[in-house]
Amino acid sequence: MKDFIDNWNTFVEGIKTVSQSGGIVIQERQAISGETGQGTKTFALPKFRISEKWGTPGDESRQEIEMFLNKIPAGNLQQKIQFVNKFINDCKEKCVEKNSTSTILANLVFLETLATIIYDFNYSTGGFLFEVFLAALLGTDAQQIVATQSRKKGEAGDIADITGPSGEPISLKFFKESGSQYISGSLRDLKASILKYGRSITYLVVIKSPGQEGGDVSKINFYQFELGAYVDLDPDSEYLKLVQGDFIADQFEKGPQFKIPVKRVINKLKKPYAELNFGSRKALHDVAATYVDVLGSDIENIYNALDRLTKNINKYLVNDDTSAGTAAVKNAEDLRDATINVAPSGKEV
């Protein structure tokens, strides 16, 4: 603990030097707020820039987000979504209290990141970002498949968007309710992918349902099915052997492209693979505010002091605001004190 205090004192002195010389970068934070019994509460969560590198196992950006997402209990995607859904909707005071600090922070980061994808990007970009987010959520060796625009003449592409932890191919489709009515793709790519992976392709269809207010999302339904085809080990053969799946290629329109009506998938599967009762940004902030109360004032103070420290250092460096440099020194002292309060006594931090 003494080493920690000494290091923080050195850091505070360094900020005083920065106020004269400049040259420090602090990670941006994301502030969330919601209504509580005591009024509006603000909590500055860690904010992650969603990166395509999240789809690459071992990358530094992937490791940073996995540090939080790994705190969501282990299991398949369905189990992880169910856990987050319970976090949002089912927990009253007793359930809230039994969640650890790490679990609460993991869920809050999950929700804030997903809300950014859902609310801040169009469907094309949002679908791409959802791929890398899903790869990071599944963890271990799950990764995004980088699509290439350059193909040799007659060469087929990979119809999968990501591979799961065990290398299973997954194609992700991202729709809004009453939007596109078909899941479609190239039969040539489908055949090549089934030959490549030696199995049917898992399709994950994600459908956003609108909320009461314009632009809001009330829930997100996940439908999962296997898409097979008649393929042969000889890629030039017209004879195709059956690869089992929930849907096979002769069950829908012939031609270079396959088309599966979304309604047919929903009717066949009867119910979603998983459901996330999402809610508006305000509703999510109110959920977050409930959990912030459980985290306690010291955890809240750590993140809020770090947020103020970041903003004041930026004000000084960008605007040459000397008063902000002075305020940053006080923010650093507050951050040190709050961290000491949560650190186990007698242990190095």
C-alpha positions as CSV (number, residue, x, y, z in Angstrom):
1,M,0.0,0.0,0.0
2,K,2.9,2.4,0.8
3,D,4.3,1.8,-2.7
4,F,0.8,2.6,-4.2
5,I,0.6,5.9,-2.2
6,D,4.2,6.8,-3.2
7,N,3.4,6.1,-6.9
8,W,0.3,8.2,-6.7
9,N,2.1,11.1,-5.1
10,T,4.6,10.8,-7.9
11,F,1.8,10.8,-10.4
12,V,0.2,13.9,-8.9
13,E,3.6,15.7,-9.0
14,G,3.8,14.6,-12.7
15,I,0.5,16.3,-13.4
16,K,1.8,19.5,-11.9
17,T,4.7,19.2,-14.3
18,V,2.3,18.5,-17.2
19,S,0.6,21.8,-16.3
20,Q,3.8,23.4,-17.4
21,S,5.1,21.1,-20.1
22,G,2.2,18.9,-21.5
23,G,2.4,15.4,-22.8
24,I,0.0,12.8,-21.2
25,V,-2.9,10.8,-22.6
26,I,-5.7,9.3,-20.5
27,Q,-8.4,6.9,-21.8
28,E,-11.7,8.5,-22.5
29,R,-14.7,7.5,-20.2
30,Q,-18.4,7.3,-20.9
31,A,-20.7,8.9,-18.4
32,I,-24.1,7.3,-17.7
33,S,-26.8,8.8,-15.6
34,G,-30.2,7.7,-14.4
35,E,-32.9,8.6,-11.9
36,T,-32.6,7.2,-8.4
37,G,-34.4,7.9,-5.2
38,Q,-31.8,10.6,-4.5
39,G,-32.1,12.3,-7.9
40,T,-29.9,12.0,-10.9
41,K,-26.7,9.9,-10.5
42,T,-23.8,10.1,-12.9
43,F,-21.3,7.3,-13.2
44,A,-18.3,7.5,-15.7
45,L,-17.9,4.0,-17.1
46,P,-14.8,2.9,-19.0
47,K,-15.5,3.7,-22.7
48,F,-14.1,1.4,-25.3
49,R,-13.7,2.4,-28.9
50,I,-15.3,-0.5,-30.8
51,S,-12.6,-1.8,-33.0
52,E,-12.4,-4.5,-35.7
53,K,-9.5,-5.8,-33.7
54,W,-12.0,-7.2,-31.2
55,G,-12.5,-9.9,-33.8
56,T,-8.9,-11.0,-33.5
57,P,-7.9,-13.3,-30.6
58,G,-4.8,-12.1,-28.7
59,D,-5.0,-8.5,-30.0
60,E,-4.5,-5.8,-27.3
61,S,-7.9,-4.2,-28.0
62,R,-9.6,-7.6,-27.8
63,Q,-7.8,-8.3,-24.4
64,E,-9.1,-5.0,-23.0
65,I,-12.8,-5.7,-23.7
66,E,-12.4,-9.4,-22.8
67,M,-11.2,-8.3,-19.3
68,F,-14.8,-7.1,-18.8
69,L,-16.8,-9.6,-20.9
70,N,-15.0,-12.6,-19.3
71,K,-16.8,-11.7,-16.1
72,I,-20.1,-12.6,-17.6
73,P,-20.6,-16.3,-16.6
74,A,-19.1,-18.9,-19.0
75,G,-21.5,-20.7,-21.4
76,N,-22.8,-20.5,-24.9
77,L,-24.3,-17.3,-26.4
78,Q,-27.8,-18.2,-25.3
79,Q,-26.7,-18.5,-21.7
80,K,-24.7,-15.3,-21.8
81,I,-27.7,-13.4,-23.2
82,Q,-30.0,-14.9,-20.7
83,F,-27.7,-13.8,-17.9
84,V,-27.6,-10.2,-19.2
85,N,-31.4,-10.2,-19.7
86,K,-31.8,-11.2,-16.0
87,F,-29.4,-8.5,-15.0
88,I,-31.6,-5.9,-16.8
89,N,-35.1,-7.1,-15.9
90,D,-35.4,-9.7,-13.1
91,C,-33.2,-8.5,-10.3
92,K,-34.8,-6.7,-7.4
93,E,-32.8,-5.6,-4.3
94,K,-31.7,-9.1,-3.2
95,C,-30.6,-10.1,-6.7
96,V,-28.8,-6.8,-7.2
97,E,-26.9,-7.1,-3.9
98,K,-25.6,-10.6,-4.6
99,N,-23.8,-9.5,-7.8
100,S,-20.1,-8.8,-7.4
101,T,-18.5,-5.6,-8.4
102,S,-16.8,-7.3,-11.4
103,T,-20.1,-8.8,-12.6
104,I,-21.9,-5.4,-12.4
105,L,-19.2,-3.6,-14.3
106,A,-19.1,-6.4,-16.9
107,N,-22.8,-6.1,-17.5
108,L,-22.8,-2.3,-17.6
109,V,-19.9,-2.3,-20.2
110,F,-21.8,-5.0,-22.2
111,L,-25.0,-2.9,-22.3
112,E,-23.3,0.4,-23.0
113,T,-21.3,-1.2,-25.9
114,L,-24.3,-2.9,-27.4
115,A,-26.4,0.3,-27.0
116,T,-23.7,2.1,-29.0
117,I,-23.9,-0.5,-31.8
118,I,-27.7,-0.5,-31.8
119,Y,-28.4,3.3,-31.5
120,D,-25.4,5.0,-33.0
121,F,-24.7,3.2,-36.3
122,N,-26.7,2.2,-39.4
123,Y,-27.5,-1.4,-40.1
124,S,-24.5,-2.0,-42.4
125,T,-22.0,-0.6,-39.9
126,G,-23.9,-1.9,-36.9
127,G,-23.9,-5.4,-38.4
128,F,-20.2,-5.4,-38.9
129,L,-19.5,-4.1,-35.4
130,F,-21.9,-6.7,-34.0
131,E,-19.7,-9.4,-35.5
132,V,-16.5,-8.2,-33.7
133,F,-18.5,-7.7,-30.5
134,L,-19.9,-11.2,-30.7
135,A,-16.5,-12.7,-31.3
136,A,-15.2,-10.9,-28.2
137,L,-18.2,-12.0,-26.2
138,L,-17.8,-15.7,-27.2
139,G,-14.1,-15.4,-26.3
140,T,-11.2,-17.8,-26.6
141,D,-10.5,-18.5,-30.3
142,A,-13.7,-17.0,-31.6
143,Q,-12.8,-14.5,-34.4
144,Q,-14.2,-12.5,-37.2
145,I,-13.6,-13.7,-40.8
146,V,-12.1,-10.8,-42.7
147,A,-13.9,-10.5,-46.1
148,T,-11.8,-9.9,-49.1
149,Q,-13.1,-8.1,-52.2
150,S,-10.5,-9.7,-54.5
151,R,-11.2,-13.1,-55.9
152,K,-9.7,-15.1,-58.6
153,K,-12.1,-15.9,-61.5
154,G,-14.6,-18.6,-60.4
155,E,-13.4,-18.5,-56.8
156,A,-16.0,-18.8,-54.1
157,G,-16.1,-16.8,-50.9
158,D,-16.7,-17.7,-47.3
159,I,-20.3,-17.3,-46.3
160,A,-19.5,-17.3,-42.6
161,D,-18.9,-14.0,-40.7
162,I,-17.2,-15.3,-37.6
163,T,-16.0,-18.7,-36.3
164,G,-16.9,-19.7,-32.7
165,P,-14.7,-20.9,-29.9
166,S,-14.4,-24.3,-31.5
167,G,-14.0,-23.1,-35.0
168,E,-17.7,-23.5,-35.9
169,P,-18.8,-21.2,-38.8
170,I,-21.4,-18.6,-38.0
171,S,-23.2,-16.2,-40.4
172,L,-24.8,-13.2,-38.7
173,K,-27.8,-11.4,-40.1
174,F,-28.9,-8.2,-38.4
175,F,-32.5,-6.9,-39.1
176,K,-35.1,-4.6,-37.8
177,E,-38.6,-5.9,-37.3
178,S,-40.6,-5.4,-40.5
179,G,-37.4,-4.6,-42.4
180,S,-35.7,-7.0,-44.9
181,Q,-37.9,-10.1,-45.4
182,Y,-35.2,-12.5,-46.7
183,I,-32.0,-14.2,-45.5
184,S,-30.1,-14.5,-48.7
185,G,-26.7,-15.4,-50.0
186,S,-24.7,-17.1,-52.7
187,L,-25.3,-20.9,-53.2
188,R,-21.7,-21.1,-54.5
189,D,-20.3,-19.6,-51.4
190,L,-22.6,-21.7,-49.2
191,K,-21.3,-24.9,-50.9
192,A,-17.7,-23.8,-50.7
193,S,-18.1,-22.9,-47.0
194,I,-19.7,-26.2,-46.1
195,L,-16.8,-28.0,-47.9
196,K,-14.3,-25.9,-46.0
197,Y,-15.7,-26.5,-42.6
198,G,-17.1,-29.9,-43.1
199,R,-20.4,-29.1,-41.6
200,S,-23.5,-27.0,-42.0
201,I,-23.4,-23.3,-41.4
202,T,-24.9,-21.8,-38.2
203,Y,-27.0,-18.8,-38.9
204,L,-27.7,-16.3,-36.2
205,V,-30.5,-13.9,-37.0
206,V,-30.7,-10.8,-34.8
207,I,-34.0,-8.9,-35.0
208,K,-34.6,-5.5,-33.3
209,S,-38.1,-4.7,-32.2
210,P,-39.1,-1.0,-32.0
211,G,-40.0,0.7,-28.7
212,Q,-42.8,3.1,-28.0
213,E,-40.7,6.2,-28.8
214,G,-39.3,6.7,-32.3
215,G,-35.8,5.2,-32.6
216,D,-36.1,3.2,-29.3
217,V,-35.6,-0.6,-29.2
218,S,-37.9,-2.6,-26.9
219,K,-36.2,-6.0,-27.4
220,I,-33.7,-7.9,-29.4
221,N,-34.6,-11.5,-30.5
222,F,-31.9,-14.0,-31.5
223,Y,-32.9,-16.9,-33.8
224,Q,-30.3,-19.6,-34.5
225,F,-30.6,-22.4,-37.1
226,E,-28.3,-24.6,-39.2
227,L,-28.2,-24.2,-43.0
228,G,-27.1,-27.2,-44.9
229,A,-26.9,-28.1,-48.6
230,Y,-26.3,-30.9,-51.0
231,V,-22.5,-30.9,-51.6
232,D,-19.9,-33.3,-52.9
233,L,-16.3,-33.6,-52.1
234,D,-15.5,-32.9,-55.7
235,P,-16.1,-29.1,-56.1
236,D,-16.7,-29.5,-59.8
237,S,-19.3,-32.2,-59.4
238,E,-23.0,-31.5,-60.0
239,Y,-23.9,-34.3,-57.7
240,L,-24.4,-33.0,-54.2
241,K,-24.5,-35.2,-51.0
242,L,-26.8,-34.2,-48.1
243,V,-25.4,-32.2,-45.3
244,Q,-28.0,-32.0,-42.6
245,G,-29.3,-28.7,-41.3
246,D,-32.6,-27.1,-40.3
247,F,-32.8,-25.9,-43.9
248,I,-31.2,-27.5,-47.0
249,A,-30.7,-26.0,-50.4
250,D,-33.5,-27.8,-52.2
251,Q,-36.1,-26.3,-49.9
252,F,-35.9,-22.8,-51.3
253,E,-35.6,-21.1,-54.7
254,K,-33.1,-22.5,-57.2
255,G,-30.5,-20.2,-58.8
256,P,-27.2,-18.5,-57.9
257,Q,-28.7,-17.0,-54.8
258,F,-30.7,-18.7,-52.0
259,K,-33.5,-16.8,-50.3
260,I,-35.1,-17.8,-47.0
261,P,-38.1,-15.8,-45.8
262,V,-37.5,-14.5,-42.3
263,K,-41.1,-15.3,-41.3
264,R,-40.4,-19.0,-42.3
265,V,-37.5,-19.1,-40.0
266,I,-39.5,-17.6,-37.1
267,N,-42.4,-20.0,-37.7
268,K,-40.2,-23.1,-38.0
269,L,-38.2,-22.3,-34.8
270,K,-41.4,-21.3,-32.8
271,K,-39.4,-19.1,-30.3
272,P,-36.2,-17.2,-30.2
273,Y,-32.9,-18.8,-29.3
274,A,-32.4,-16.0,-26.9
275,E,-34.2,-12.7,-26.0
276,L,-32.8,-9.5,-24.7
277,N,-35.4,-7.1,-23.3
278,F,-33.3,-4.1,-24.2
279,G,-35.2,-0.8,-23.8
280,S,-34.4,2.8,-24.6
281,R,-31.1,4.5,-23.7
282,K,-32.8,6.2,-20.8
283,A,-34.2,2.9,-19.5
284,L,-30.7,1.4,-19.7
285,H,-29.3,4.4,-17.8
286,D,-31.9,3.9,-15.1
287,V,-31.0,0.2,-14.7
288,A,-27.3,1.3,-14.5
289,A,-28.1,3.8,-11.8
290,T,-29.7,1.1,-9.6
291,Y,-26.5,-0.9,-9.8
292,V,-24.2,2.1,-9.3
293,D,-25.9,2.4,-5.8
294,V,-24.8,-1.2,-5.1
295,L,-21.2,-0.6,-6.2
296,G,-20.8,1.9,-3.4
297,S,-19.5,5.4,-3.3
298,D,-15.8,4.5,-3.5
299,I,-16.2,2.7,-6.8
300,E,-18.3,5.5,-8.1
301,N,-15.7,8.0,-6.9
302,I,-12.9,6.2,-8.6
303,Y,-14.5,6.3,-12.1
304,N,-15.9,9.8,-11.7
305,A,-12.6,11.2,-10.4
306,L,-10.9,9.5,-13.4
307,D,-13.4,11.1,-15.7
308,R,-12.9,14.5,-14.3
309,L,-9.1,14.0,-14.4
310,T,-9.3,13.1,-18.1
311,K,-11.4,16.1,-18.9
312,N,-9.3,18.6,-17.0
313,I,-6.0,17.3,-18.5
314,N,-7.5,17.5,-22.0
315,K,-8.7,21.1,-21.3
316,Y,-5.2,22.0,-20.2
317,L,-3.5,20.4,-23.1
318,V,-5.9,21.5,-25.8
319,N,-7.0,24.9,-24.5
320,D,-3.9,25.8,-22.4
321,D,-6.3,26.2,-19.5
322,T,-4.0,26.5,-16.4
323,S,-7.0,26.3,-14.0
324,A,-7.9,22.9,-15.5
325,G,-4.3,21.8,-14.8
326,T,-4.7,22.8,-11.2
327,A,-8.1,21.0,-11.0
328,A,-6.5,17.9,-12.4
329,V,-4.1,17.7,-9.5
330,K,-7.1,17.7,-7.1
331,N,-8.8,15.0,-9.3
332,A,-5.7,12.8,-9.1
333,E,-5.6,13.1,-5.3
334,D,-9.3,12.2,-5.1
335,L,-8.7,9.2,-7.4
336,R,-5.8,8.1,-5.2
337,D,-7.9,8.3,-2.0
338,A,-10.9,6.5,-3.5
339,T,-8.6,3.7,-4.8
340,I,-6.9,3.3,-1.4
341,N,-10.4,2.9,0.2
342,V,-11.3,-0.1,-2.0
343,A,-7.8,-1.7,-2.0
344,P,-7.3,-4.6,0.5
345,S,-5.3,-3.4,3.5
346,G,-1.7,-4.5,3.5
347,K,-1.6,-5.6,-0.1
348,E,0.2,-4.0,-3.0
349,V,-2.0,-2.3,-5.5
